[in-house]
Amino acid sequence: MKAEIVIVGGGLAGSAAAITLAEAGRKVMLLERESEPQHKVCGEFLSQEAVESLRALGVDPAELGAKEIHSVRLAGARSVTSAALSFAAMSLTRRQLDEVLLQRAKQAGVHVCRGTRVTHVQREGELWSVGIERAGAVKSSIEAKTVFLATGKHDVAGLPRPAGKQRGMVGFKMYFQLRKEQAAQLEGNIELLLFREGLAGLQLVEDGSANLGCIVQRERLRQLGGRWENLLQAMRQECPHLAERLAGSEVLLERPLAVAPIPYGYVSETAADGLWALGDQAAVIPSFTGDGMAIALHSGRLAATMYLAGSNAEGYQRRLHKQLAGQVGLAVTIARGLVWQPSRSVMLAAAHAWPKLLTLVGRKTRIAENVRL
């Protein structure tokens, strides 16, 4: 089987690239591992630039019922600090958003292959060989002139990413149905919740449920027996605000979603053999910034736009690195401070004394306005 362009991964970055390329008349094959819509480990926070990218791709989050977010709260063991965001934001589940983008890609003319697991991506002369396995263990390979790698936090065999600057983090996600009073208090806000050697984010999504996403140091998780139930109990004990928010709530998933390792702080500077890396395969910003989805969409659109203009993967990777390295570096420094107990108290005190610090951090970790497409 042969293809002009193969995109591995049907998440935000892969779909953004696919739509952009297909609308320019290119023949695109997109390979997506899941055959049905799935929840993903993600904070599901759409910053202003993420919303702008989606609308440029023909998808309006507001029409999908996305929740508006205008403020951020930071809660520690003893205090809660609030501040207005410096931009308009929304919240939408990845299960719905990814599916809508895949359907949009189909409308644009992309050949979407679902239920297709990629076993390898390797260079063979002037072409790429992409090994695939479909339902029923049917194996084959695709020869492609160009490959865009958009597999999120999951690496393809033989193409591992280097470790990031902030290592040893494990991510979890769970949905809760909050009591009516607690949901009303959360409306319009994203809450950042600090606990020992970790942090969490809580916000409402389109169906009224609350998404709790958290990261924790692997060693702390090991001390808690490696169990989600123990971690959640510890989070409630160490962050009273979270305990109050979840009091009387209903767990909506049979088990939490989890992911590890997470190479926070990784920003690719070079393209391996001309491979176009998108989304988390190109840059992984700490989750508390809420800019991961924006970066995924931006990287997909930027890569496709540069490809159409005749640029190569190396040039794209250098430009993306220049656009993101500063923000990712700052975010890692702050994230380390929030997770490390000795510095956390100082940072919480500073935020409590000057709430606009939260607004400033939010602004400084965004994709710069002058480089957005």
C-alpha positions as CSV (number, residue, x, y, z in Angstrom):
1,M,0.0,0.0,0.0
2,K,1.3,3.5,-0.9
3,A,0.4,6.9,0.3
4,E,1.6,10.5,-0.2
5,I,1.2,11.6,3.4
6,V,0.5,9.4,6.5
7,I,-0.4,10.9,9.8
8,V,0.0,8.6,12.8
9,G,-2.5,9.5,15.5
10,G,-6.0,11.0,15.3
11,G,-5.9,13.3,18.3
12,L,-5.9,17.1,18.1
13,A,-2.5,17.5,16.5
14,G,-3.0,14.8,13.9
15,S,-6.5,16.0,12.9
16,A,-5.4,19.6,12.7
17,A,-2.6,18.7,10.3
18,A,-4.8,16.4,8.3
19,I,-7.6,18.9,7.8
20,T,-5.1,21.6,6.8
21,L,-3.4,19.4,4.3
22,A,-6.6,17.9,2.8
23,E,-8.2,21.3,2.4
24,A,-5.1,22.3,0.3
25,G,-5.7,19.3,-2.0
26,R,-3.2,16.8,-0.6
27,K,-4.0,13.1,-0.3
28,V,-3.8,12.2,3.4
29,M,-4.1,8.9,5.2
30,L,-4.7,9.2,9.0
31,L,-4.2,6.1,11.2
32,E,-6.0,6.1,14.5
33,R,-5.5,3.3,17.0
34,E,-9.0,3.5,18.6
35,S,-12.0,2.3,16.7
36,E,-14.5,4.3,18.9
37,P,-14.4,7.6,20.7
38,Q,-12.4,7.4,24.0
39,H,-11.6,9.4,27.1
40,K,-8.0,10.5,27.4
41,V,-5.8,11.7,30.2
42,C,-6.1,15.4,29.6
43,G,-7.2,18.5,31.6
44,E,-9.5,19.4,28.7
45,F,-8.8,23.1,29.1
46,L,-9.1,25.1,25.9
47,S,-7.2,28.4,26.1
48,Q,-8.0,31.3,23.8
49,E,-5.5,30.2,21.2
50,A,-6.8,26.7,21.3
51,V,-10.4,28.0,20.6
52,E,-9.0,30.2,17.8
53,S,-7.3,27.2,16.2
54,L,-10.4,25.0,16.4
55,R,-12.5,27.7,14.8
56,A,-10.0,28.0,12.0
57,L,-10.4,24.3,11.4
58,G,-14.2,24.6,11.2
59,V,-15.0,23.5,14.7
60,D,-16.7,25.9,17.2
61,P,-16.4,24.6,20.8
62,A,-19.3,26.8,21.9
63,E,-21.6,24.9,19.5
64,L,-20.5,21.6,21.1
65,G,-21.6,22.9,24.5
66,A,-18.2,23.8,25.9
67,K,-18.2,25.3,29.3
68,E,-16.8,28.9,29.6
69,I,-14.0,29.5,32.1
70,H,-13.0,33.0,33.2
71,S,-11.2,32.5,36.5
72,V,-8.6,30.4,38.2
73,R,-8.4,29.3,41.8
74,L,-5.3,28.0,43.5
75,A,-5.9,25.9,46.6
76,G,-3.3,24.6,49.0
77,A,-3.5,23.1,52.5
78,R,-4.6,26.4,54.2
79,S,-5.6,29.0,51.6
80,V,-7.5,29.5,48.4
81,T,-6.6,32.3,46.0
82,S,-8.6,33.4,43.0
83,A,-7.8,35.5,39.9
84,A,-9.3,36.3,36.6
85,L,-7.8,34.7,33.5
86,S,-6.3,37.2,31.0
87,F,-8.0,35.4,28.1
88,A,-11.3,33.6,27.3
89,A,-11.2,29.9,27.9
90,M,-13.5,26.9,27.6
91,S,-13.7,23.2,28.7
92,L,-14.7,20.3,26.5
93,T,-14.1,16.6,26.8
94,R,-11.5,15.0,24.5
95,R,-13.9,12.2,23.8
96,Q,-16.2,14.6,22.0
97,L,-13.7,17.0,20.6
98,D,-11.4,14.3,19.1
99,E,-14.4,12.7,17.4
100,V,-15.7,15.9,16.0
101,L,-12.3,16.7,14.5
102,L,-12.0,13.2,13.0
103,Q,-15.4,13.7,11.3
104,R,-14.3,17.1,10.1
105,A,-11.1,15.5,8.6
106,K,-13.3,13.0,6.8
107,Q,-15.4,15.8,5.4
108,A,-12.2,17.5,4.2
109,G,-11.2,14.3,2.2
110,V,-8.9,12.6,4.6
111,H,-8.8,8.8,4.5
112,V,-9.3,8.0,8.1
113,C,-8.4,4.4,9.2
114,R,-9.7,3.6,12.6
115,G,-8.8,0.6,14.8
116,T,-5.4,0.7,13.3
117,R,-2.3,0.2,15.5
118,V,1.1,1.3,14.2
119,T,3.8,-1.2,15.0
120,H,6.7,0.7,13.5
121,V,7.8,3.8,11.6
122,Q,11.1,3.6,9.9
123,R,13.0,5.2,7.0
124,E,13.7,3.0,4.0
125,G,15.6,5.0,1.4
126,E,13.5,8.0,0.2
127,L,10.3,6.5,1.7
128,W,8.9,5.7,5.1
129,S,7.7,2.2,6.0
130,V,4.7,2.3,8.4
131,G,3.8,-1.1,9.9
132,I,0.1,-1.4,10.8
133,E,-2.0,-4.0,12.6
134,R,-5.8,-4.0,12.4
135,A,-8.5,-5.9,14.1
136,G,-8.1,-9.6,13.7
137,A,-4.3,-9.3,13.8
138,V,-4.2,-8.4,10.0
139,K,-0.7,-7.0,9.5
140,S,0.6,-5.0,6.6
141,S,2.7,-1.9,5.8
142,I,2.3,1.4,4.1
143,E,5.0,3.2,2.0
144,A,4.7,6.9,2.5
145,K,6.6,9.9,1.1
146,T,6.0,11.9,4.3
147,V,5.0,10.9,7.9
148,F,3.6,13.1,10.6
149,L,3.9,11.6,14.0
150,A,1.0,12.6,16.4
151,T,0.7,9.8,18.9
152,G,0.4,12.1,21.9
153,K,2.1,10.8,25.1
154,H,2.4,7.3,23.6
155,D,5.6,6.5,21.7
156,V,5.9,4.3,18.6
157,A,8.3,1.4,18.9
158,G,11.8,2.5,17.9
159,L,11.0,6.2,18.2
160,P,11.3,7.0,21.9
161,R,11.4,10.6,23.1
162,P,14.2,11.8,25.4
163,A,13.2,12.3,29.0
164,G,11.9,15.7,29.8
165,K,13.3,18.2,32.4
166,Q,10.7,17.3,35.0
167,R,10.7,13.5,35.3
168,G,9.0,10.8,37.3
169,M,5.5,12.1,37.0
170,V,2.4,9.9,36.7
171,G,-0.9,11.3,35.4
172,F,-4.5,10.3,36.4
173,K,-7.9,11.4,35.3
174,M,-11.4,10.8,36.8
175,Y,-14.8,12.3,36.2
176,F,-17.1,13.1,39.1
177,Q,-20.8,14.1,39.3
178,L,-20.7,16.9,41.9
179,R,-23.5,17.9,44.2
180,K,-25.5,20.8,42.7
181,E,-24.1,23.3,45.2
182,Q,-20.5,22.4,44.6
183,A,-21.0,22.3,40.8
184,A,-22.5,25.9,41.0
185,Q,-19.4,27.1,42.9
186,L,-17.1,25.5,40.3
187,E,-19.0,27.0,37.4
188,G,-16.8,29.4,35.3
189,N,-13.6,28.4,37.1
190,I,-10.7,26.1,36.9
191,E,-9.2,25.0,40.2
192,L,-5.6,24.1,40.7
193,L,-5.3,21.9,43.8
194,L,-1.9,21.3,45.5
195,F,-1.1,18.2,47.6
196,R,2.2,16.6,48.6
197,E,4.4,15.9,45.6
198,G,1.7,16.6,43.1
199,L,-1.0,18.9,41.8
200,A,-4.5,18.5,40.3
201,G,-6.9,20.5,38.1
202,L,-10.7,20.5,38.5
203,Q,-13.2,22.0,36.1
204,L,-16.7,21.3,34.7
205,V,-17.1,19.9,31.2
206,E,-20.0,20.1,28.8
207,D,-22.3,17.5,30.4
208,G,-22.0,19.1,33.8
209,S,-19.6,16.5,35.3
210,A,-16.3,17.6,36.7
211,N,-12.9,16.5,35.3
212,L,-10.3,15.9,37.9
213,G,-6.8,15.5,36.4
214,C,-3.7,15.1,38.5
215,I,0.0,14.4,38.4
216,V,2.0,12.9,41.2
217,Q,5.6,11.9,41.7
218,R,6.1,8.2,41.0
219,E,7.8,7.6,44.3
220,R,4.9,9.2,46.3
221,L,2.5,7.0,44.4
222,R,4.6,3.9,45.3
223,Q,4.5,4.9,49.0
224,L,0.7,5.0,48.6
225,G,0.7,1.4,47.4
226,G,0.4,2.4,43.8
227,R,-3.4,2.7,44.2
228,W,-5.6,5.4,42.9
229,E,-8.0,5.1,45.9
230,N,-5.1,5.8,48.3
231,L,-3.9,8.7,46.2
232,L,-7.4,10.3,46.1
233,Q,-7.7,9.9,49.9
234,A,-4.3,11.6,50.4
235,M,-5.3,14.4,48.0
236,R,-8.5,15.0,50.0
237,Q,-6.6,15.0,53.3
238,E,-3.9,17.4,52.1
239,C,-6.1,19.8,50.2
240,P,-9.3,20.5,52.2
241,H,-10.7,22.5,49.3
242,L,-10.7,19.4,47.2
243,A,-12.3,17.3,50.0
244,E,-15.1,19.9,50.3
245,R,-15.6,20.0,46.5
246,L,-15.9,16.2,46.2
247,A,-18.0,15.6,49.3
248,G,-21.0,13.6,48.3
249,S,-19.9,13.3,44.7
250,E,-20.4,10.3,42.4
251,V,-17.5,8.6,40.6
252,L,-18.4,8.3,36.9
253,L,-15.7,6.0,35.5
254,E,-15.2,2.4,36.5
255,R,-11.5,3.1,36.9
256,P,-9.3,6.1,36.5
257,L,-7.3,6.7,33.3
258,A,-3.6,6.8,33.8
259,V,-0.4,7.6,31.9
260,A,3.3,7.4,32.6
261,P,6.0,8.5,32.0
262,I,5.3,12.1,31.1
263,P,8.3,13.9,29.7
264,Y,7.4,17.4,30.9
265,G,9.7,20.0,29.5
266,Y,10.6,18.1,26.4
267,V,10.8,20.3,23.3
268,S,12.3,18.7,20.2
269,E,15.0,20.7,18.4
270,T,15.6,18.3,15.4
271,A,13.6,16.1,13.1
272,A,14.7,12.4,13.1
273,D,15.3,11.5,9.4
274,G,12.8,14.1,8.3
275,L,9.9,12.9,10.5
276,W,7.4,15.7,11.4
277,A,6.6,15.4,15.1
278,L,3.4,17.0,16.3
279,G,1.7,17.7,19.7
280,D,3.2,15.9,22.6
281,Q,5.7,14.2,20.3
282,A,7.2,17.7,19.7
283,A,6.7,19.5,23.0
284,V,5.2,18.6,26.4
285,I,4.3,21.5,28.7
286,P,3.4,20.9,32.3
287,S,-0.4,20.4,32.6
288,F,-1.1,23.2,35.1
289,T,-0.6,25.8,32.3
290,G,-3.6,24.5,30.4
291,D,-1.8,25.0,27.1
292,G,-1.2,21.4,26.0
293,M,-4.2,21.3,23.7
294,A,-3.4,24.7,22.2
295,I,0.2,23.5,21.5
296,A,-1.1,20.3,19.9
297,L,-3.4,22.2,17.6
298,H,-0.8,24.9,16.8
299,S,1.9,22.3,16.0
300,G,-0.4,20.4,13.6
301,R,-1.5,23.5,11.7
302,L,2.1,24.9,11.7
303,A,3.6,21.7,10.3
304,A,1.0,21.4,7.6
305,T,1.3,25.0,6.6
306,M,5.1,24.8,6.4
307,Y,4.9,21.5,4.5
308,L,2.6,23.1,1.9
309,A,5.0,26.0,1.6
310,G,7.8,23.6,0.7
311,S,9.6,23.6,4.0
312,N,11.2,20.5,5.5
313,A,10.7,18.8,8.9
314,E,13.9,20.2,10.2
315,G,12.9,23.8,9.5
316,Y,9.5,23.2,11.1
317,Q,11.1,21.6,14.2
318,R,13.5,24.5,14.7
319,R,10.7,27.1,14.3
320,L,8.4,25.3,16.8
321,H,11.3,25.0,19.3
322,K,11.9,28.7,19.0
323,Q,8.2,29.5,19.6
324,L,7.8,27.2,22.6
325,A,11.1,26.6,24.4
326,G,10.8,29.7,26.6
327,Q,7.2,29.0,27.7
328,V,7.9,25.3,28.4
329,G,11.0,26.2,30.4
330,L,9.2,28.7,32.5
331,A,6.3,26.3,33.1
332,V,8.7,23.5,34.2
333,T,10.4,25.8,36.7
334,I,7.0,26.8,38.2
335,A,5.8,23.2,38.2
336,R,8.8,22.0,40.0
337,G,8.3,24.7,42.6
338,L,4.6,23.7,43.1
339,V,5.5,20.0,43.6
340,W,8.5,20.6,45.8
341,Q,7.3,21.2,49.4
342,P,9.9,23.7,50.5
343,S,9.2,26.1,47.7
344,R,5.5,25.5,47.5
345,S,4.7,27.6,50.6
346,V,6.7,30.5,49.3
347,M,4.8,30.4,45.9
348,L,1.4,30.0,47.6
349,A,2.2,33.0,49.9
350,A,3.2,35.1,46.9
351,A,0.1,34.2,45.0
352,H,-2.1,34.9,48.0
353,A,-0.5,38.3,48.5
354,W,-0.7,39.2,44.8
355,P,-3.5,37.2,43.0
356,K,-2.6,38.8,39.7
357,L,0.5,36.6,39.8
358,L,-1.7,33.8,38.7
359,T,-2.9,35.9,35.8
360,L,0.6,36.8,34.8
361,V,1.8,33.1,34.9
362,G,-1.1,32.2,32.7
363,R,-0.2,34.9,30.2
364,K,3.6,34.1,30.1
365,T,3.1,30.4,29.4
366,R,0.9,30.8,26.4
367,I,1.8,30.6,22.7
368,A,2.9,34.1,21.8
369,E,0.2,36.0,19.9
370,N,2.6,37.1,17.1
371,V,3.4,33.5,16.1
372,R,-0.2,32.1,16.1
373,L,-1.6,31.1,12.7
